[in-house]
Amino acid sequence: MNPRLKPSDRIVVRKDGLEALLTSLKANGRRLVGPTIRDGAIVFDDIDGVSDLPAGWTQEQEAGIYRITRRDDSALFGYVVGPESLKKFLFVPRLRVLSLARQGKSFEVAAPPGGAEPPRLAVLGARPCDLAAAEIQDRVFMGQGFTDPDYKARRERLFVIAVNCGQADHTCFCVSMGTGPRATKGYDLALTEIVAPEHRFVIEVGTEAGAEALERLKAPPAADKDLKAAAAASAHAARQMGRTLETGGLRDLLCRNLEHPRWNDVAKRCLACANCTLVCPTCFCSTIEDTTDLTGTKAFRDRRWDSCFTLGHTYVHWGGVRTTIRARYRQWLVHKMAWWKDQFGVTGCVGCGRCIAWCPAGIDVTWEIAAIDATDGAEEGGR
């Protein structure tokens, strides 16, 4: 055994050691989720073990472009981020909040399907930017004097094995946002993959639960050469960042340019499809949907993801508040980069670049902000 491991301790394992860790977590009653290939993308899904991971695969990302492609090695985590993040496991896409069944002339309130307890998940493959995003969502759903009970329950039952990035892509700018490429908190275990000259994984303990999970592996402490290789991998990823964003003075820049002509320019390209908000790991807009069955004897109320890009999101009794794409795009960007900081004390962007890659029009937030900065103070009327 590996006795008395504690947070910040680091061990080194091979693929069989990683397999043993995953097997141990499953044996402890956890549902195992990790990266796998589905529908031409690297996504989070249920996995049985190491064999389900995207060995030898990576992706190419640019504005409006995402495609998976083969690597020239067998790295298990040789990709950056796919379209999914921890958000879907905590702030779930659809949540049944109420069920009603007709009983004579009255109704009976039924519990949500599956009971009150969410699954005990072990998620492998969360990136440092995803951890930072989850911390931001914690402020939304468990701070500001309000706690969402479903989110809190899922958060408390989540075991996270983070993966430090050993490479970056053209859309990444986590260094600018201070969220990566190496995780510093928010994980139970953090893994750094070293492919050459020998394939191994340096695993750092983040919590007591993480230490307990590792103690049965009989793995040796990470040697100096392992730690240096892990640090070099993170430094390599930091040098590879494909985008940058100047964050100093960003809030004031956007707030004094609410009538900048660039908003009209981006509105001509934006499709208001909401892709950016769906893949964003921090966006939290939702709506309530009421339905009935065909017999009229049962009724349901669900909370589901929504987007500030949809016309109905700001609908009130007399109509929508933001009726133009210009207004909706401006609200999204300024809220995330400026007003979010006023509300939650942090910027609502972690530099993952998902919104850039998954925008069908190739709209890039870093370019849009740079364009406003380059002509700071320009004004043009219209909403």
C-alpha positions in Angstrom: 0.0 0.0 0.0 0.9 3.7 -0.2 0.3 4.7 3.4 -0.5 8.1 4.7 -0.7 9.9 1.4 -1.8 13.5 1.9 -2.7 16.5 -0.3 0.2 17.7 -2.5 1.9 14.3 -2.5 2.7 13.0 -6.0 3.1 9.5 -7.3 3.9 8.0 -10.7 2.0 5.2 -12.4 1.9 3.4 -15.8 -1.3 2.6 -17.7 -2.0 -0.5 -15.6 -1.8 1.7 -12.5 -4.3 4.1 -14.0 -6.6 1.2 -14.8 -6.3 0.0 -11.2 -7.3 3.4 -10.0 -10.4 3.5 -12.2 -11.3 -0.1 -11.2 -11.0 0.9 -7.5 -13.3 3.9 -8.0 -16.0 1.7 -9.7 -15.7 -0.9 -6.9 -16.3 1.9 -4.5 -19.7 2.5 -6.1 -18.9 5.4 -8.3 -20.1 5.8 -11.9 -17.1 6.3 -14.1 -17.2 9.1 -16.7 -14.3 10.1 -19.0 -13.3 11.3 -22.4 -14.3 9.1 -25.4 -15.0 9.5 -29.1 -18.6 9.9 -30.2 -20.1 11.5 -33.3 -16.8 12.9 -34.5 -15.9 14.6 -31.2 -14.1 13.9 -27.9 -16.9 14.0 -25.3 -17.6 12.9 -21.8 -19.4 9.6 -21.5 -19.6 6.5 -19.3 -16.5 4.4 -19.6 -15.4 1.1 -18.3 -11.7 1.7 -18.2 -8.5 2.9 -20.0 -9.5 1.1 -23.2 -12.4 3.5 -23.7 -10.1 6.6 -23.7 -9.2 8.3 -27.0 -5.7 6.8 -27.2 -3.7 8.3 -30.1 -6.3 11.0 -30.9 -6.2 14.8 -30.8 -8.2 17.6 -32.4 -7.7 20.6 -34.5 -9.5 23.8 -33.5 -9.8 27.2 -35.0 -12.5 29.8 -35.3 -15.6 27.8 -36.5 -13.5 24.6 -36.9 -13.4 21.4 -34.8 -12.2 18.1 -36.1 -10.5 15.1 -34.5 -7.3 13.7 -36.0 -4.7 11.1 -35.3 -1.6 11.7 -33.3 1.8 10.0 -34.0 1.8 8.5 -30.5 -0.5 6.6 -28.1 -1.3 9.5 -25.7 -4.5 9.0 -23.8 -5.1 12.7 -23.1 -3.3 14.2 -26.2 -6.2 16.6 -26.9 -7.3 19.9 -25.4 -11.0 20.3 -24.8 -14.1 19.0 -26.6 -17.6 20.6 -26.6 -18.4 19.3 -23.1 -17.2 20.3 -19.6 -18.1 19.6 -16.0 -21.1 21.8 -16.3 -23.4 19.1 -17.6 -22.7 17.0 -14.5 -23.5 19.8 -12.0 -25.9 22.2 -13.7 -27.6 19.4 -15.7 -29.2 20.2 -19.1 -32.7 19.2 -18.0 -34.0 18.7 -14.5 -37.4 17.6 -13.5 -38.5 19.8 -10.6 -42.1 18.9 -10.2 -44.5 16.1 -11.3 -48.3 16.2 -10.8 -50.8 13.4 -11.1 -54.6 13.9 -11.3 -56.4 12.3 -8.4 -60.1 12.8 -8.8 -60.7 16.5 -8.6 -57.3 17.2 -7.1 -53.6 16.6 -7.9 -50.9 14.6 -6.2 -47.3 15.9 -6.1 -44.8 13.2 -7.1 -41.1 13.2 -6.4 -38.8 13.8 -9.3 -37.8 10.6 -11.1 -34.8 8.8 -9.6 -35.3 10.3 -6.2 -33.4 13.1 -4.5 -29.9 11.7 -4.6 -27.8 12.2 -7.7 -25.3 9.6 -8.8 -21.8 9.4 -7.2 -19.7 10.3 -10.2 -16.0 10.0 -10.8 -15.1 12.2 -13.7 -11.7 11.7 -15.4 -10.3 14.3 -17.8 -11.5 17.6 -16.5 -9.1 20.3 -17.6 -7.8 23.2 -15.5 -10.1 25.6 -17.3 -13.0 23.3 -16.5 -12.1 23.4 -12.8 -12.0 27.2 -12.8 -15.4 27.2 -14.6 -16.9 24.9 -11.9 -15.6 27.3 -9.2 -17.3 30.2 -11.0 -20.6 28.2 -11.1 -20.2 27.4 -7.4 -20.5 31.2 -6.8 -23.7 31.3 -8.9 -25.4 28.2 -7.4 -24.0 28.1 -3.9 -23.2 31.7 -3.1 -24.7 35.1 -3.1 -27.1 34.0 -0.3 -28.8 31.3 -2.4 -28.0 27.6 -2.7 -29.5 25.4 -5.4 -30.0 22.1 -3.7 -29.7 19.9 -6.8 -26.4 21.6 -7.8 -25.0 21.3 -4.2 -25.9 17.6 -4.0 -24.2 16.8 -7.3 -21.1 18.9 -6.3 -20.7 17.1 -3.0 -20.9 13.7 -4.7 -18.5 14.5 -7.5 -14.9 13.0 -7.6 -12.7 14.8 -10.0 -9.5 13.4 -11.7 -8.2 16.5 -13.5 -5.8 16.3 -16.4 -3.1 19.0 -16.8 -2.7 20.1 -20.3 0.5 19.1 -22.1 -0.5 21.0 -25.3 -2.7 23.9 -26.3 -4.7 24.6 -29.5 -5.2 27.6 -31.6 -8.3 28.7 -29.7 -6.8 28.4 -26.2 -6.1 31.5 -24.0 -6.3 30.1 -20.5 -2.9 31.7 -19.6 -4.4 35.1 -20.2 -7.3 34.3 -17.8 -5.0 32.7 -15.2 -6.9 29.4 -15.3 -4.3 27.0 -16.8 -2.7 25.0 -18.3 -1.9 23.5 -14.9 -4.5 22.9 -12.2 -3.9 24.4 -8.8 -7.1 23.6 -7.0 -10.6 22.1 -7.4 -9.6 18.5 -7.9 -9.3 15.3 -5.9 -6.5 14.0 -8.1 -4.6 15.8 -10.9 -2.8 13.8 -13.6 -0.1 14.9 -15.9 0.6 12.5 -18.8 4.2 12.0 -20.0 4.4 10.1 -23.2 8.2 9.9 -23.9 10.6 8.4 -23.4 8.4 6.1 -21.3 4.6 6.4 -21.0 3.6 7.3 -17.5 1.4 9.6 -15.4 2.3 11.8 -12.5 -0.7 12.0 -10.1 -0.9 14.7 -7.5 -3.3 14.4 -4.5 -5.7 17.2 -4.0 -8.0 16.0 -1.2 -8.3 13.4 1.5 -10.7 11.5 -0.8 -8.1 11.6 -3.5 -5.4 10.3 -1.1 -7.7 7.4 0.0 -8.3 6.4 -3.7 -4.5 6.2 -4.4 -3.4 4.3 -1.3 -4.1 0.8 -2.7 -2.1 1.3 -5.9 1.3 0.6 -4.3 2.8 3.3 -6.6 6.1 4.9 -5.9 6.6 8.6 -5.2 7.3 10.7 -8.3 11.0 11.1 -8.8 12.7 14.4 -9.7 12.8 13.4 -13.4 9.1 12.8 -13.3 8.3 16.1 -11.7 10.6 18.0 -14.2 8.9 16.2 -17.1 5.5 17.1 -15.8 6.5 20.8 -15.3 8.0 20.8 -18.8 4.7 19.5 -20.3 2.8 22.4 -18.7 5.3 25.0 -19.8 5.1 23.6 -23.3 1.3 24.1 -23.3 1.6 27.6 -21.9 3.9 28.5 -24.8 1.4 27.1 -27.3 -1.5 29.3 -26.5 -3.2 30.3 -29.8 -5.0 33.3 -28.5 -4.3 36.1 -25.9 -6.7 38.5 -24.2 -5.6 41.7 -22.4 -7.6 41.6 -19.2 -6.3 44.8 -17.5 -9.0 47.4 -17.7 -11.3 45.0 -19.7 -14.4 45.8 -17.7 -14.1 49.6 -18.1 -13.2 49.2 -21.8 -16.4 47.4 -22.6 -18.6 49.5 -20.3 -17.6 52.7 -22.0 -18.1 51.2 -25.5 -21.7 50.1 -25.3 -22.5 52.0 -28.5 -19.4 51.0 -30.4 -20.0 50.3 -34.1 -18.3 46.9 -33.7 -21.6 45.6 -32.1 -23.3 46.2 -35.5 -20.5 44.5 -37.3 -20.7 41.3 -35.2 -24.5 41.3 -35.4 -24.3 40.9 -39.2 -22.3 37.7 -38.7 -23.9 36.2 -35.6 -26.6 33.6 -36.2 -28.0 33.8 -32.6 -27.8 29.9 -32.7 -26.7 29.8 -29.0 -23.8 27.4 -29.7 -21.4 29.6 -27.7 -23.5 29.5 -24.6 -24.2 25.8 -24.8 -20.5 24.8 -24.9 -19.4 27.5 -22.5 -18.5 25.9 -19.1 -19.7 28.9 -17.1 -23.0 30.1 -18.8 -26.0 29.4 -16.5 -29.1 30.7 -18.2 -32.1 28.5 -17.8 -35.9 28.5 -18.3 -38.9 26.7 -16.9 -40.9 24.4 -19.2 -44.4 23.1 -18.3 -45.8 20.1 -20.1 -48.7 17.6 -19.8 -49.2 14.1 -21.1 -51.7 13.3 -23.8 -54.3 12.1 -21.3 -54.2 15.3 -19.3 -53.8 13.3 -16.1 -50.1 14.2 -15.5 -48.2 17.4 -15.6 -44.5 18.1 -15.4 -42.3 21.1 -14.7 -38.7 21.0 -16.0 -35.8 23.4 -15.7 -33.7 23.3 -18.8 -30.7 25.2 -20.3 -31.6 28.3 -22.1 -29.5 31.1 -23.7 -29.4 34.9 -23.7 -29.2 34.6 -27.5 -32.8 33.3 -27.8 -35.5 35.9 -28.4 -37.7 34.5 -25.7 -35.2 34.6 -22.9 -36.0 38.2 -22.0 -39.7 37.9 -22.9 -42.1 39.7 -20.5 -45.8 40.4 -20.9 -45.4 43.0 -23.6 -42.6 41.3 -25.6 -38.8 40.7 -25.6 -36.4 43.1 -23.9 -33.6 42.5 -26.4 -35.1 42.1 -29.8 -32.0 42.4 -31.9 -29.0 40.1 -32.3 -26.8 43.2 -31.7 -28.4 43.7 -28.2 -28.2 40.0 -27.3 -24.6 39.5 -28.4 -23.5 42.7 -26.5 -25.4 41.5 -23.4 -23.6 38.1 -23.5 -20.1 39.5 -24.0 -20.3 42.5 -21.7 -22.0 40.4 -19.0 -19.4 37.7 -19.1 -16.4 40.0 -19.3 -17.5 42.9 -17.2 -20.8 42.8 -15.3 -20.1 39.2 -14.2 -17.2 40.6 -12.2 -19.5 43.1 -10.4 -21.9 40.2 -9.5 -19.6 37.4 -8.6 -16.1 38.9 -8.2 -14.6 37.1 -11.2 -14.7 37.3 -14.9 -17.1 34.8 -16.5 -14.5 33.5 -19.0 -11.9 30.9 -18.4 -10.1 31.0 -21.8 -11.1 27.5 -22.9 -11.9 28.7 -26.5 -14.9 26.5 -26.9 -17.1 29.4 -28.0 -14.6 30.2 -30.8 -14.3 26.7 -32.2 -18.0 25.9 -32.0 -19.3 29.2 -33.5 -20.5 28.3 -37.1 -19.8 31.9 -38.1 -16.2 31.8 -36.7 -16.8 34.7 -34.3 -13.9 35.1 -31.9 -14.3 36.9 -28.6 -10.7 37.8 -28.4 -10.8 39.4 -31.9 -14.0 41.3 -31.1 -12.6 42.8 -27.9 -9.3 43.6 -29.7 -11.3 45.5 -32.4 -13.1 47.5 -29.8 -9.9 48.3 -28.0 -8.2 49.4 -31.2 -10.9 52.0 -31.8 -11.8 52.8 -28.1 -14.3 55.5 -27.8 -15.9 55.2 -31.2 -19.7 55.6 -31.0 -22.6 54.8 -33.2 -26.3 55.0 -32.4 -28.8 52.2 -32.6 -29.9 49.3 -30.4 
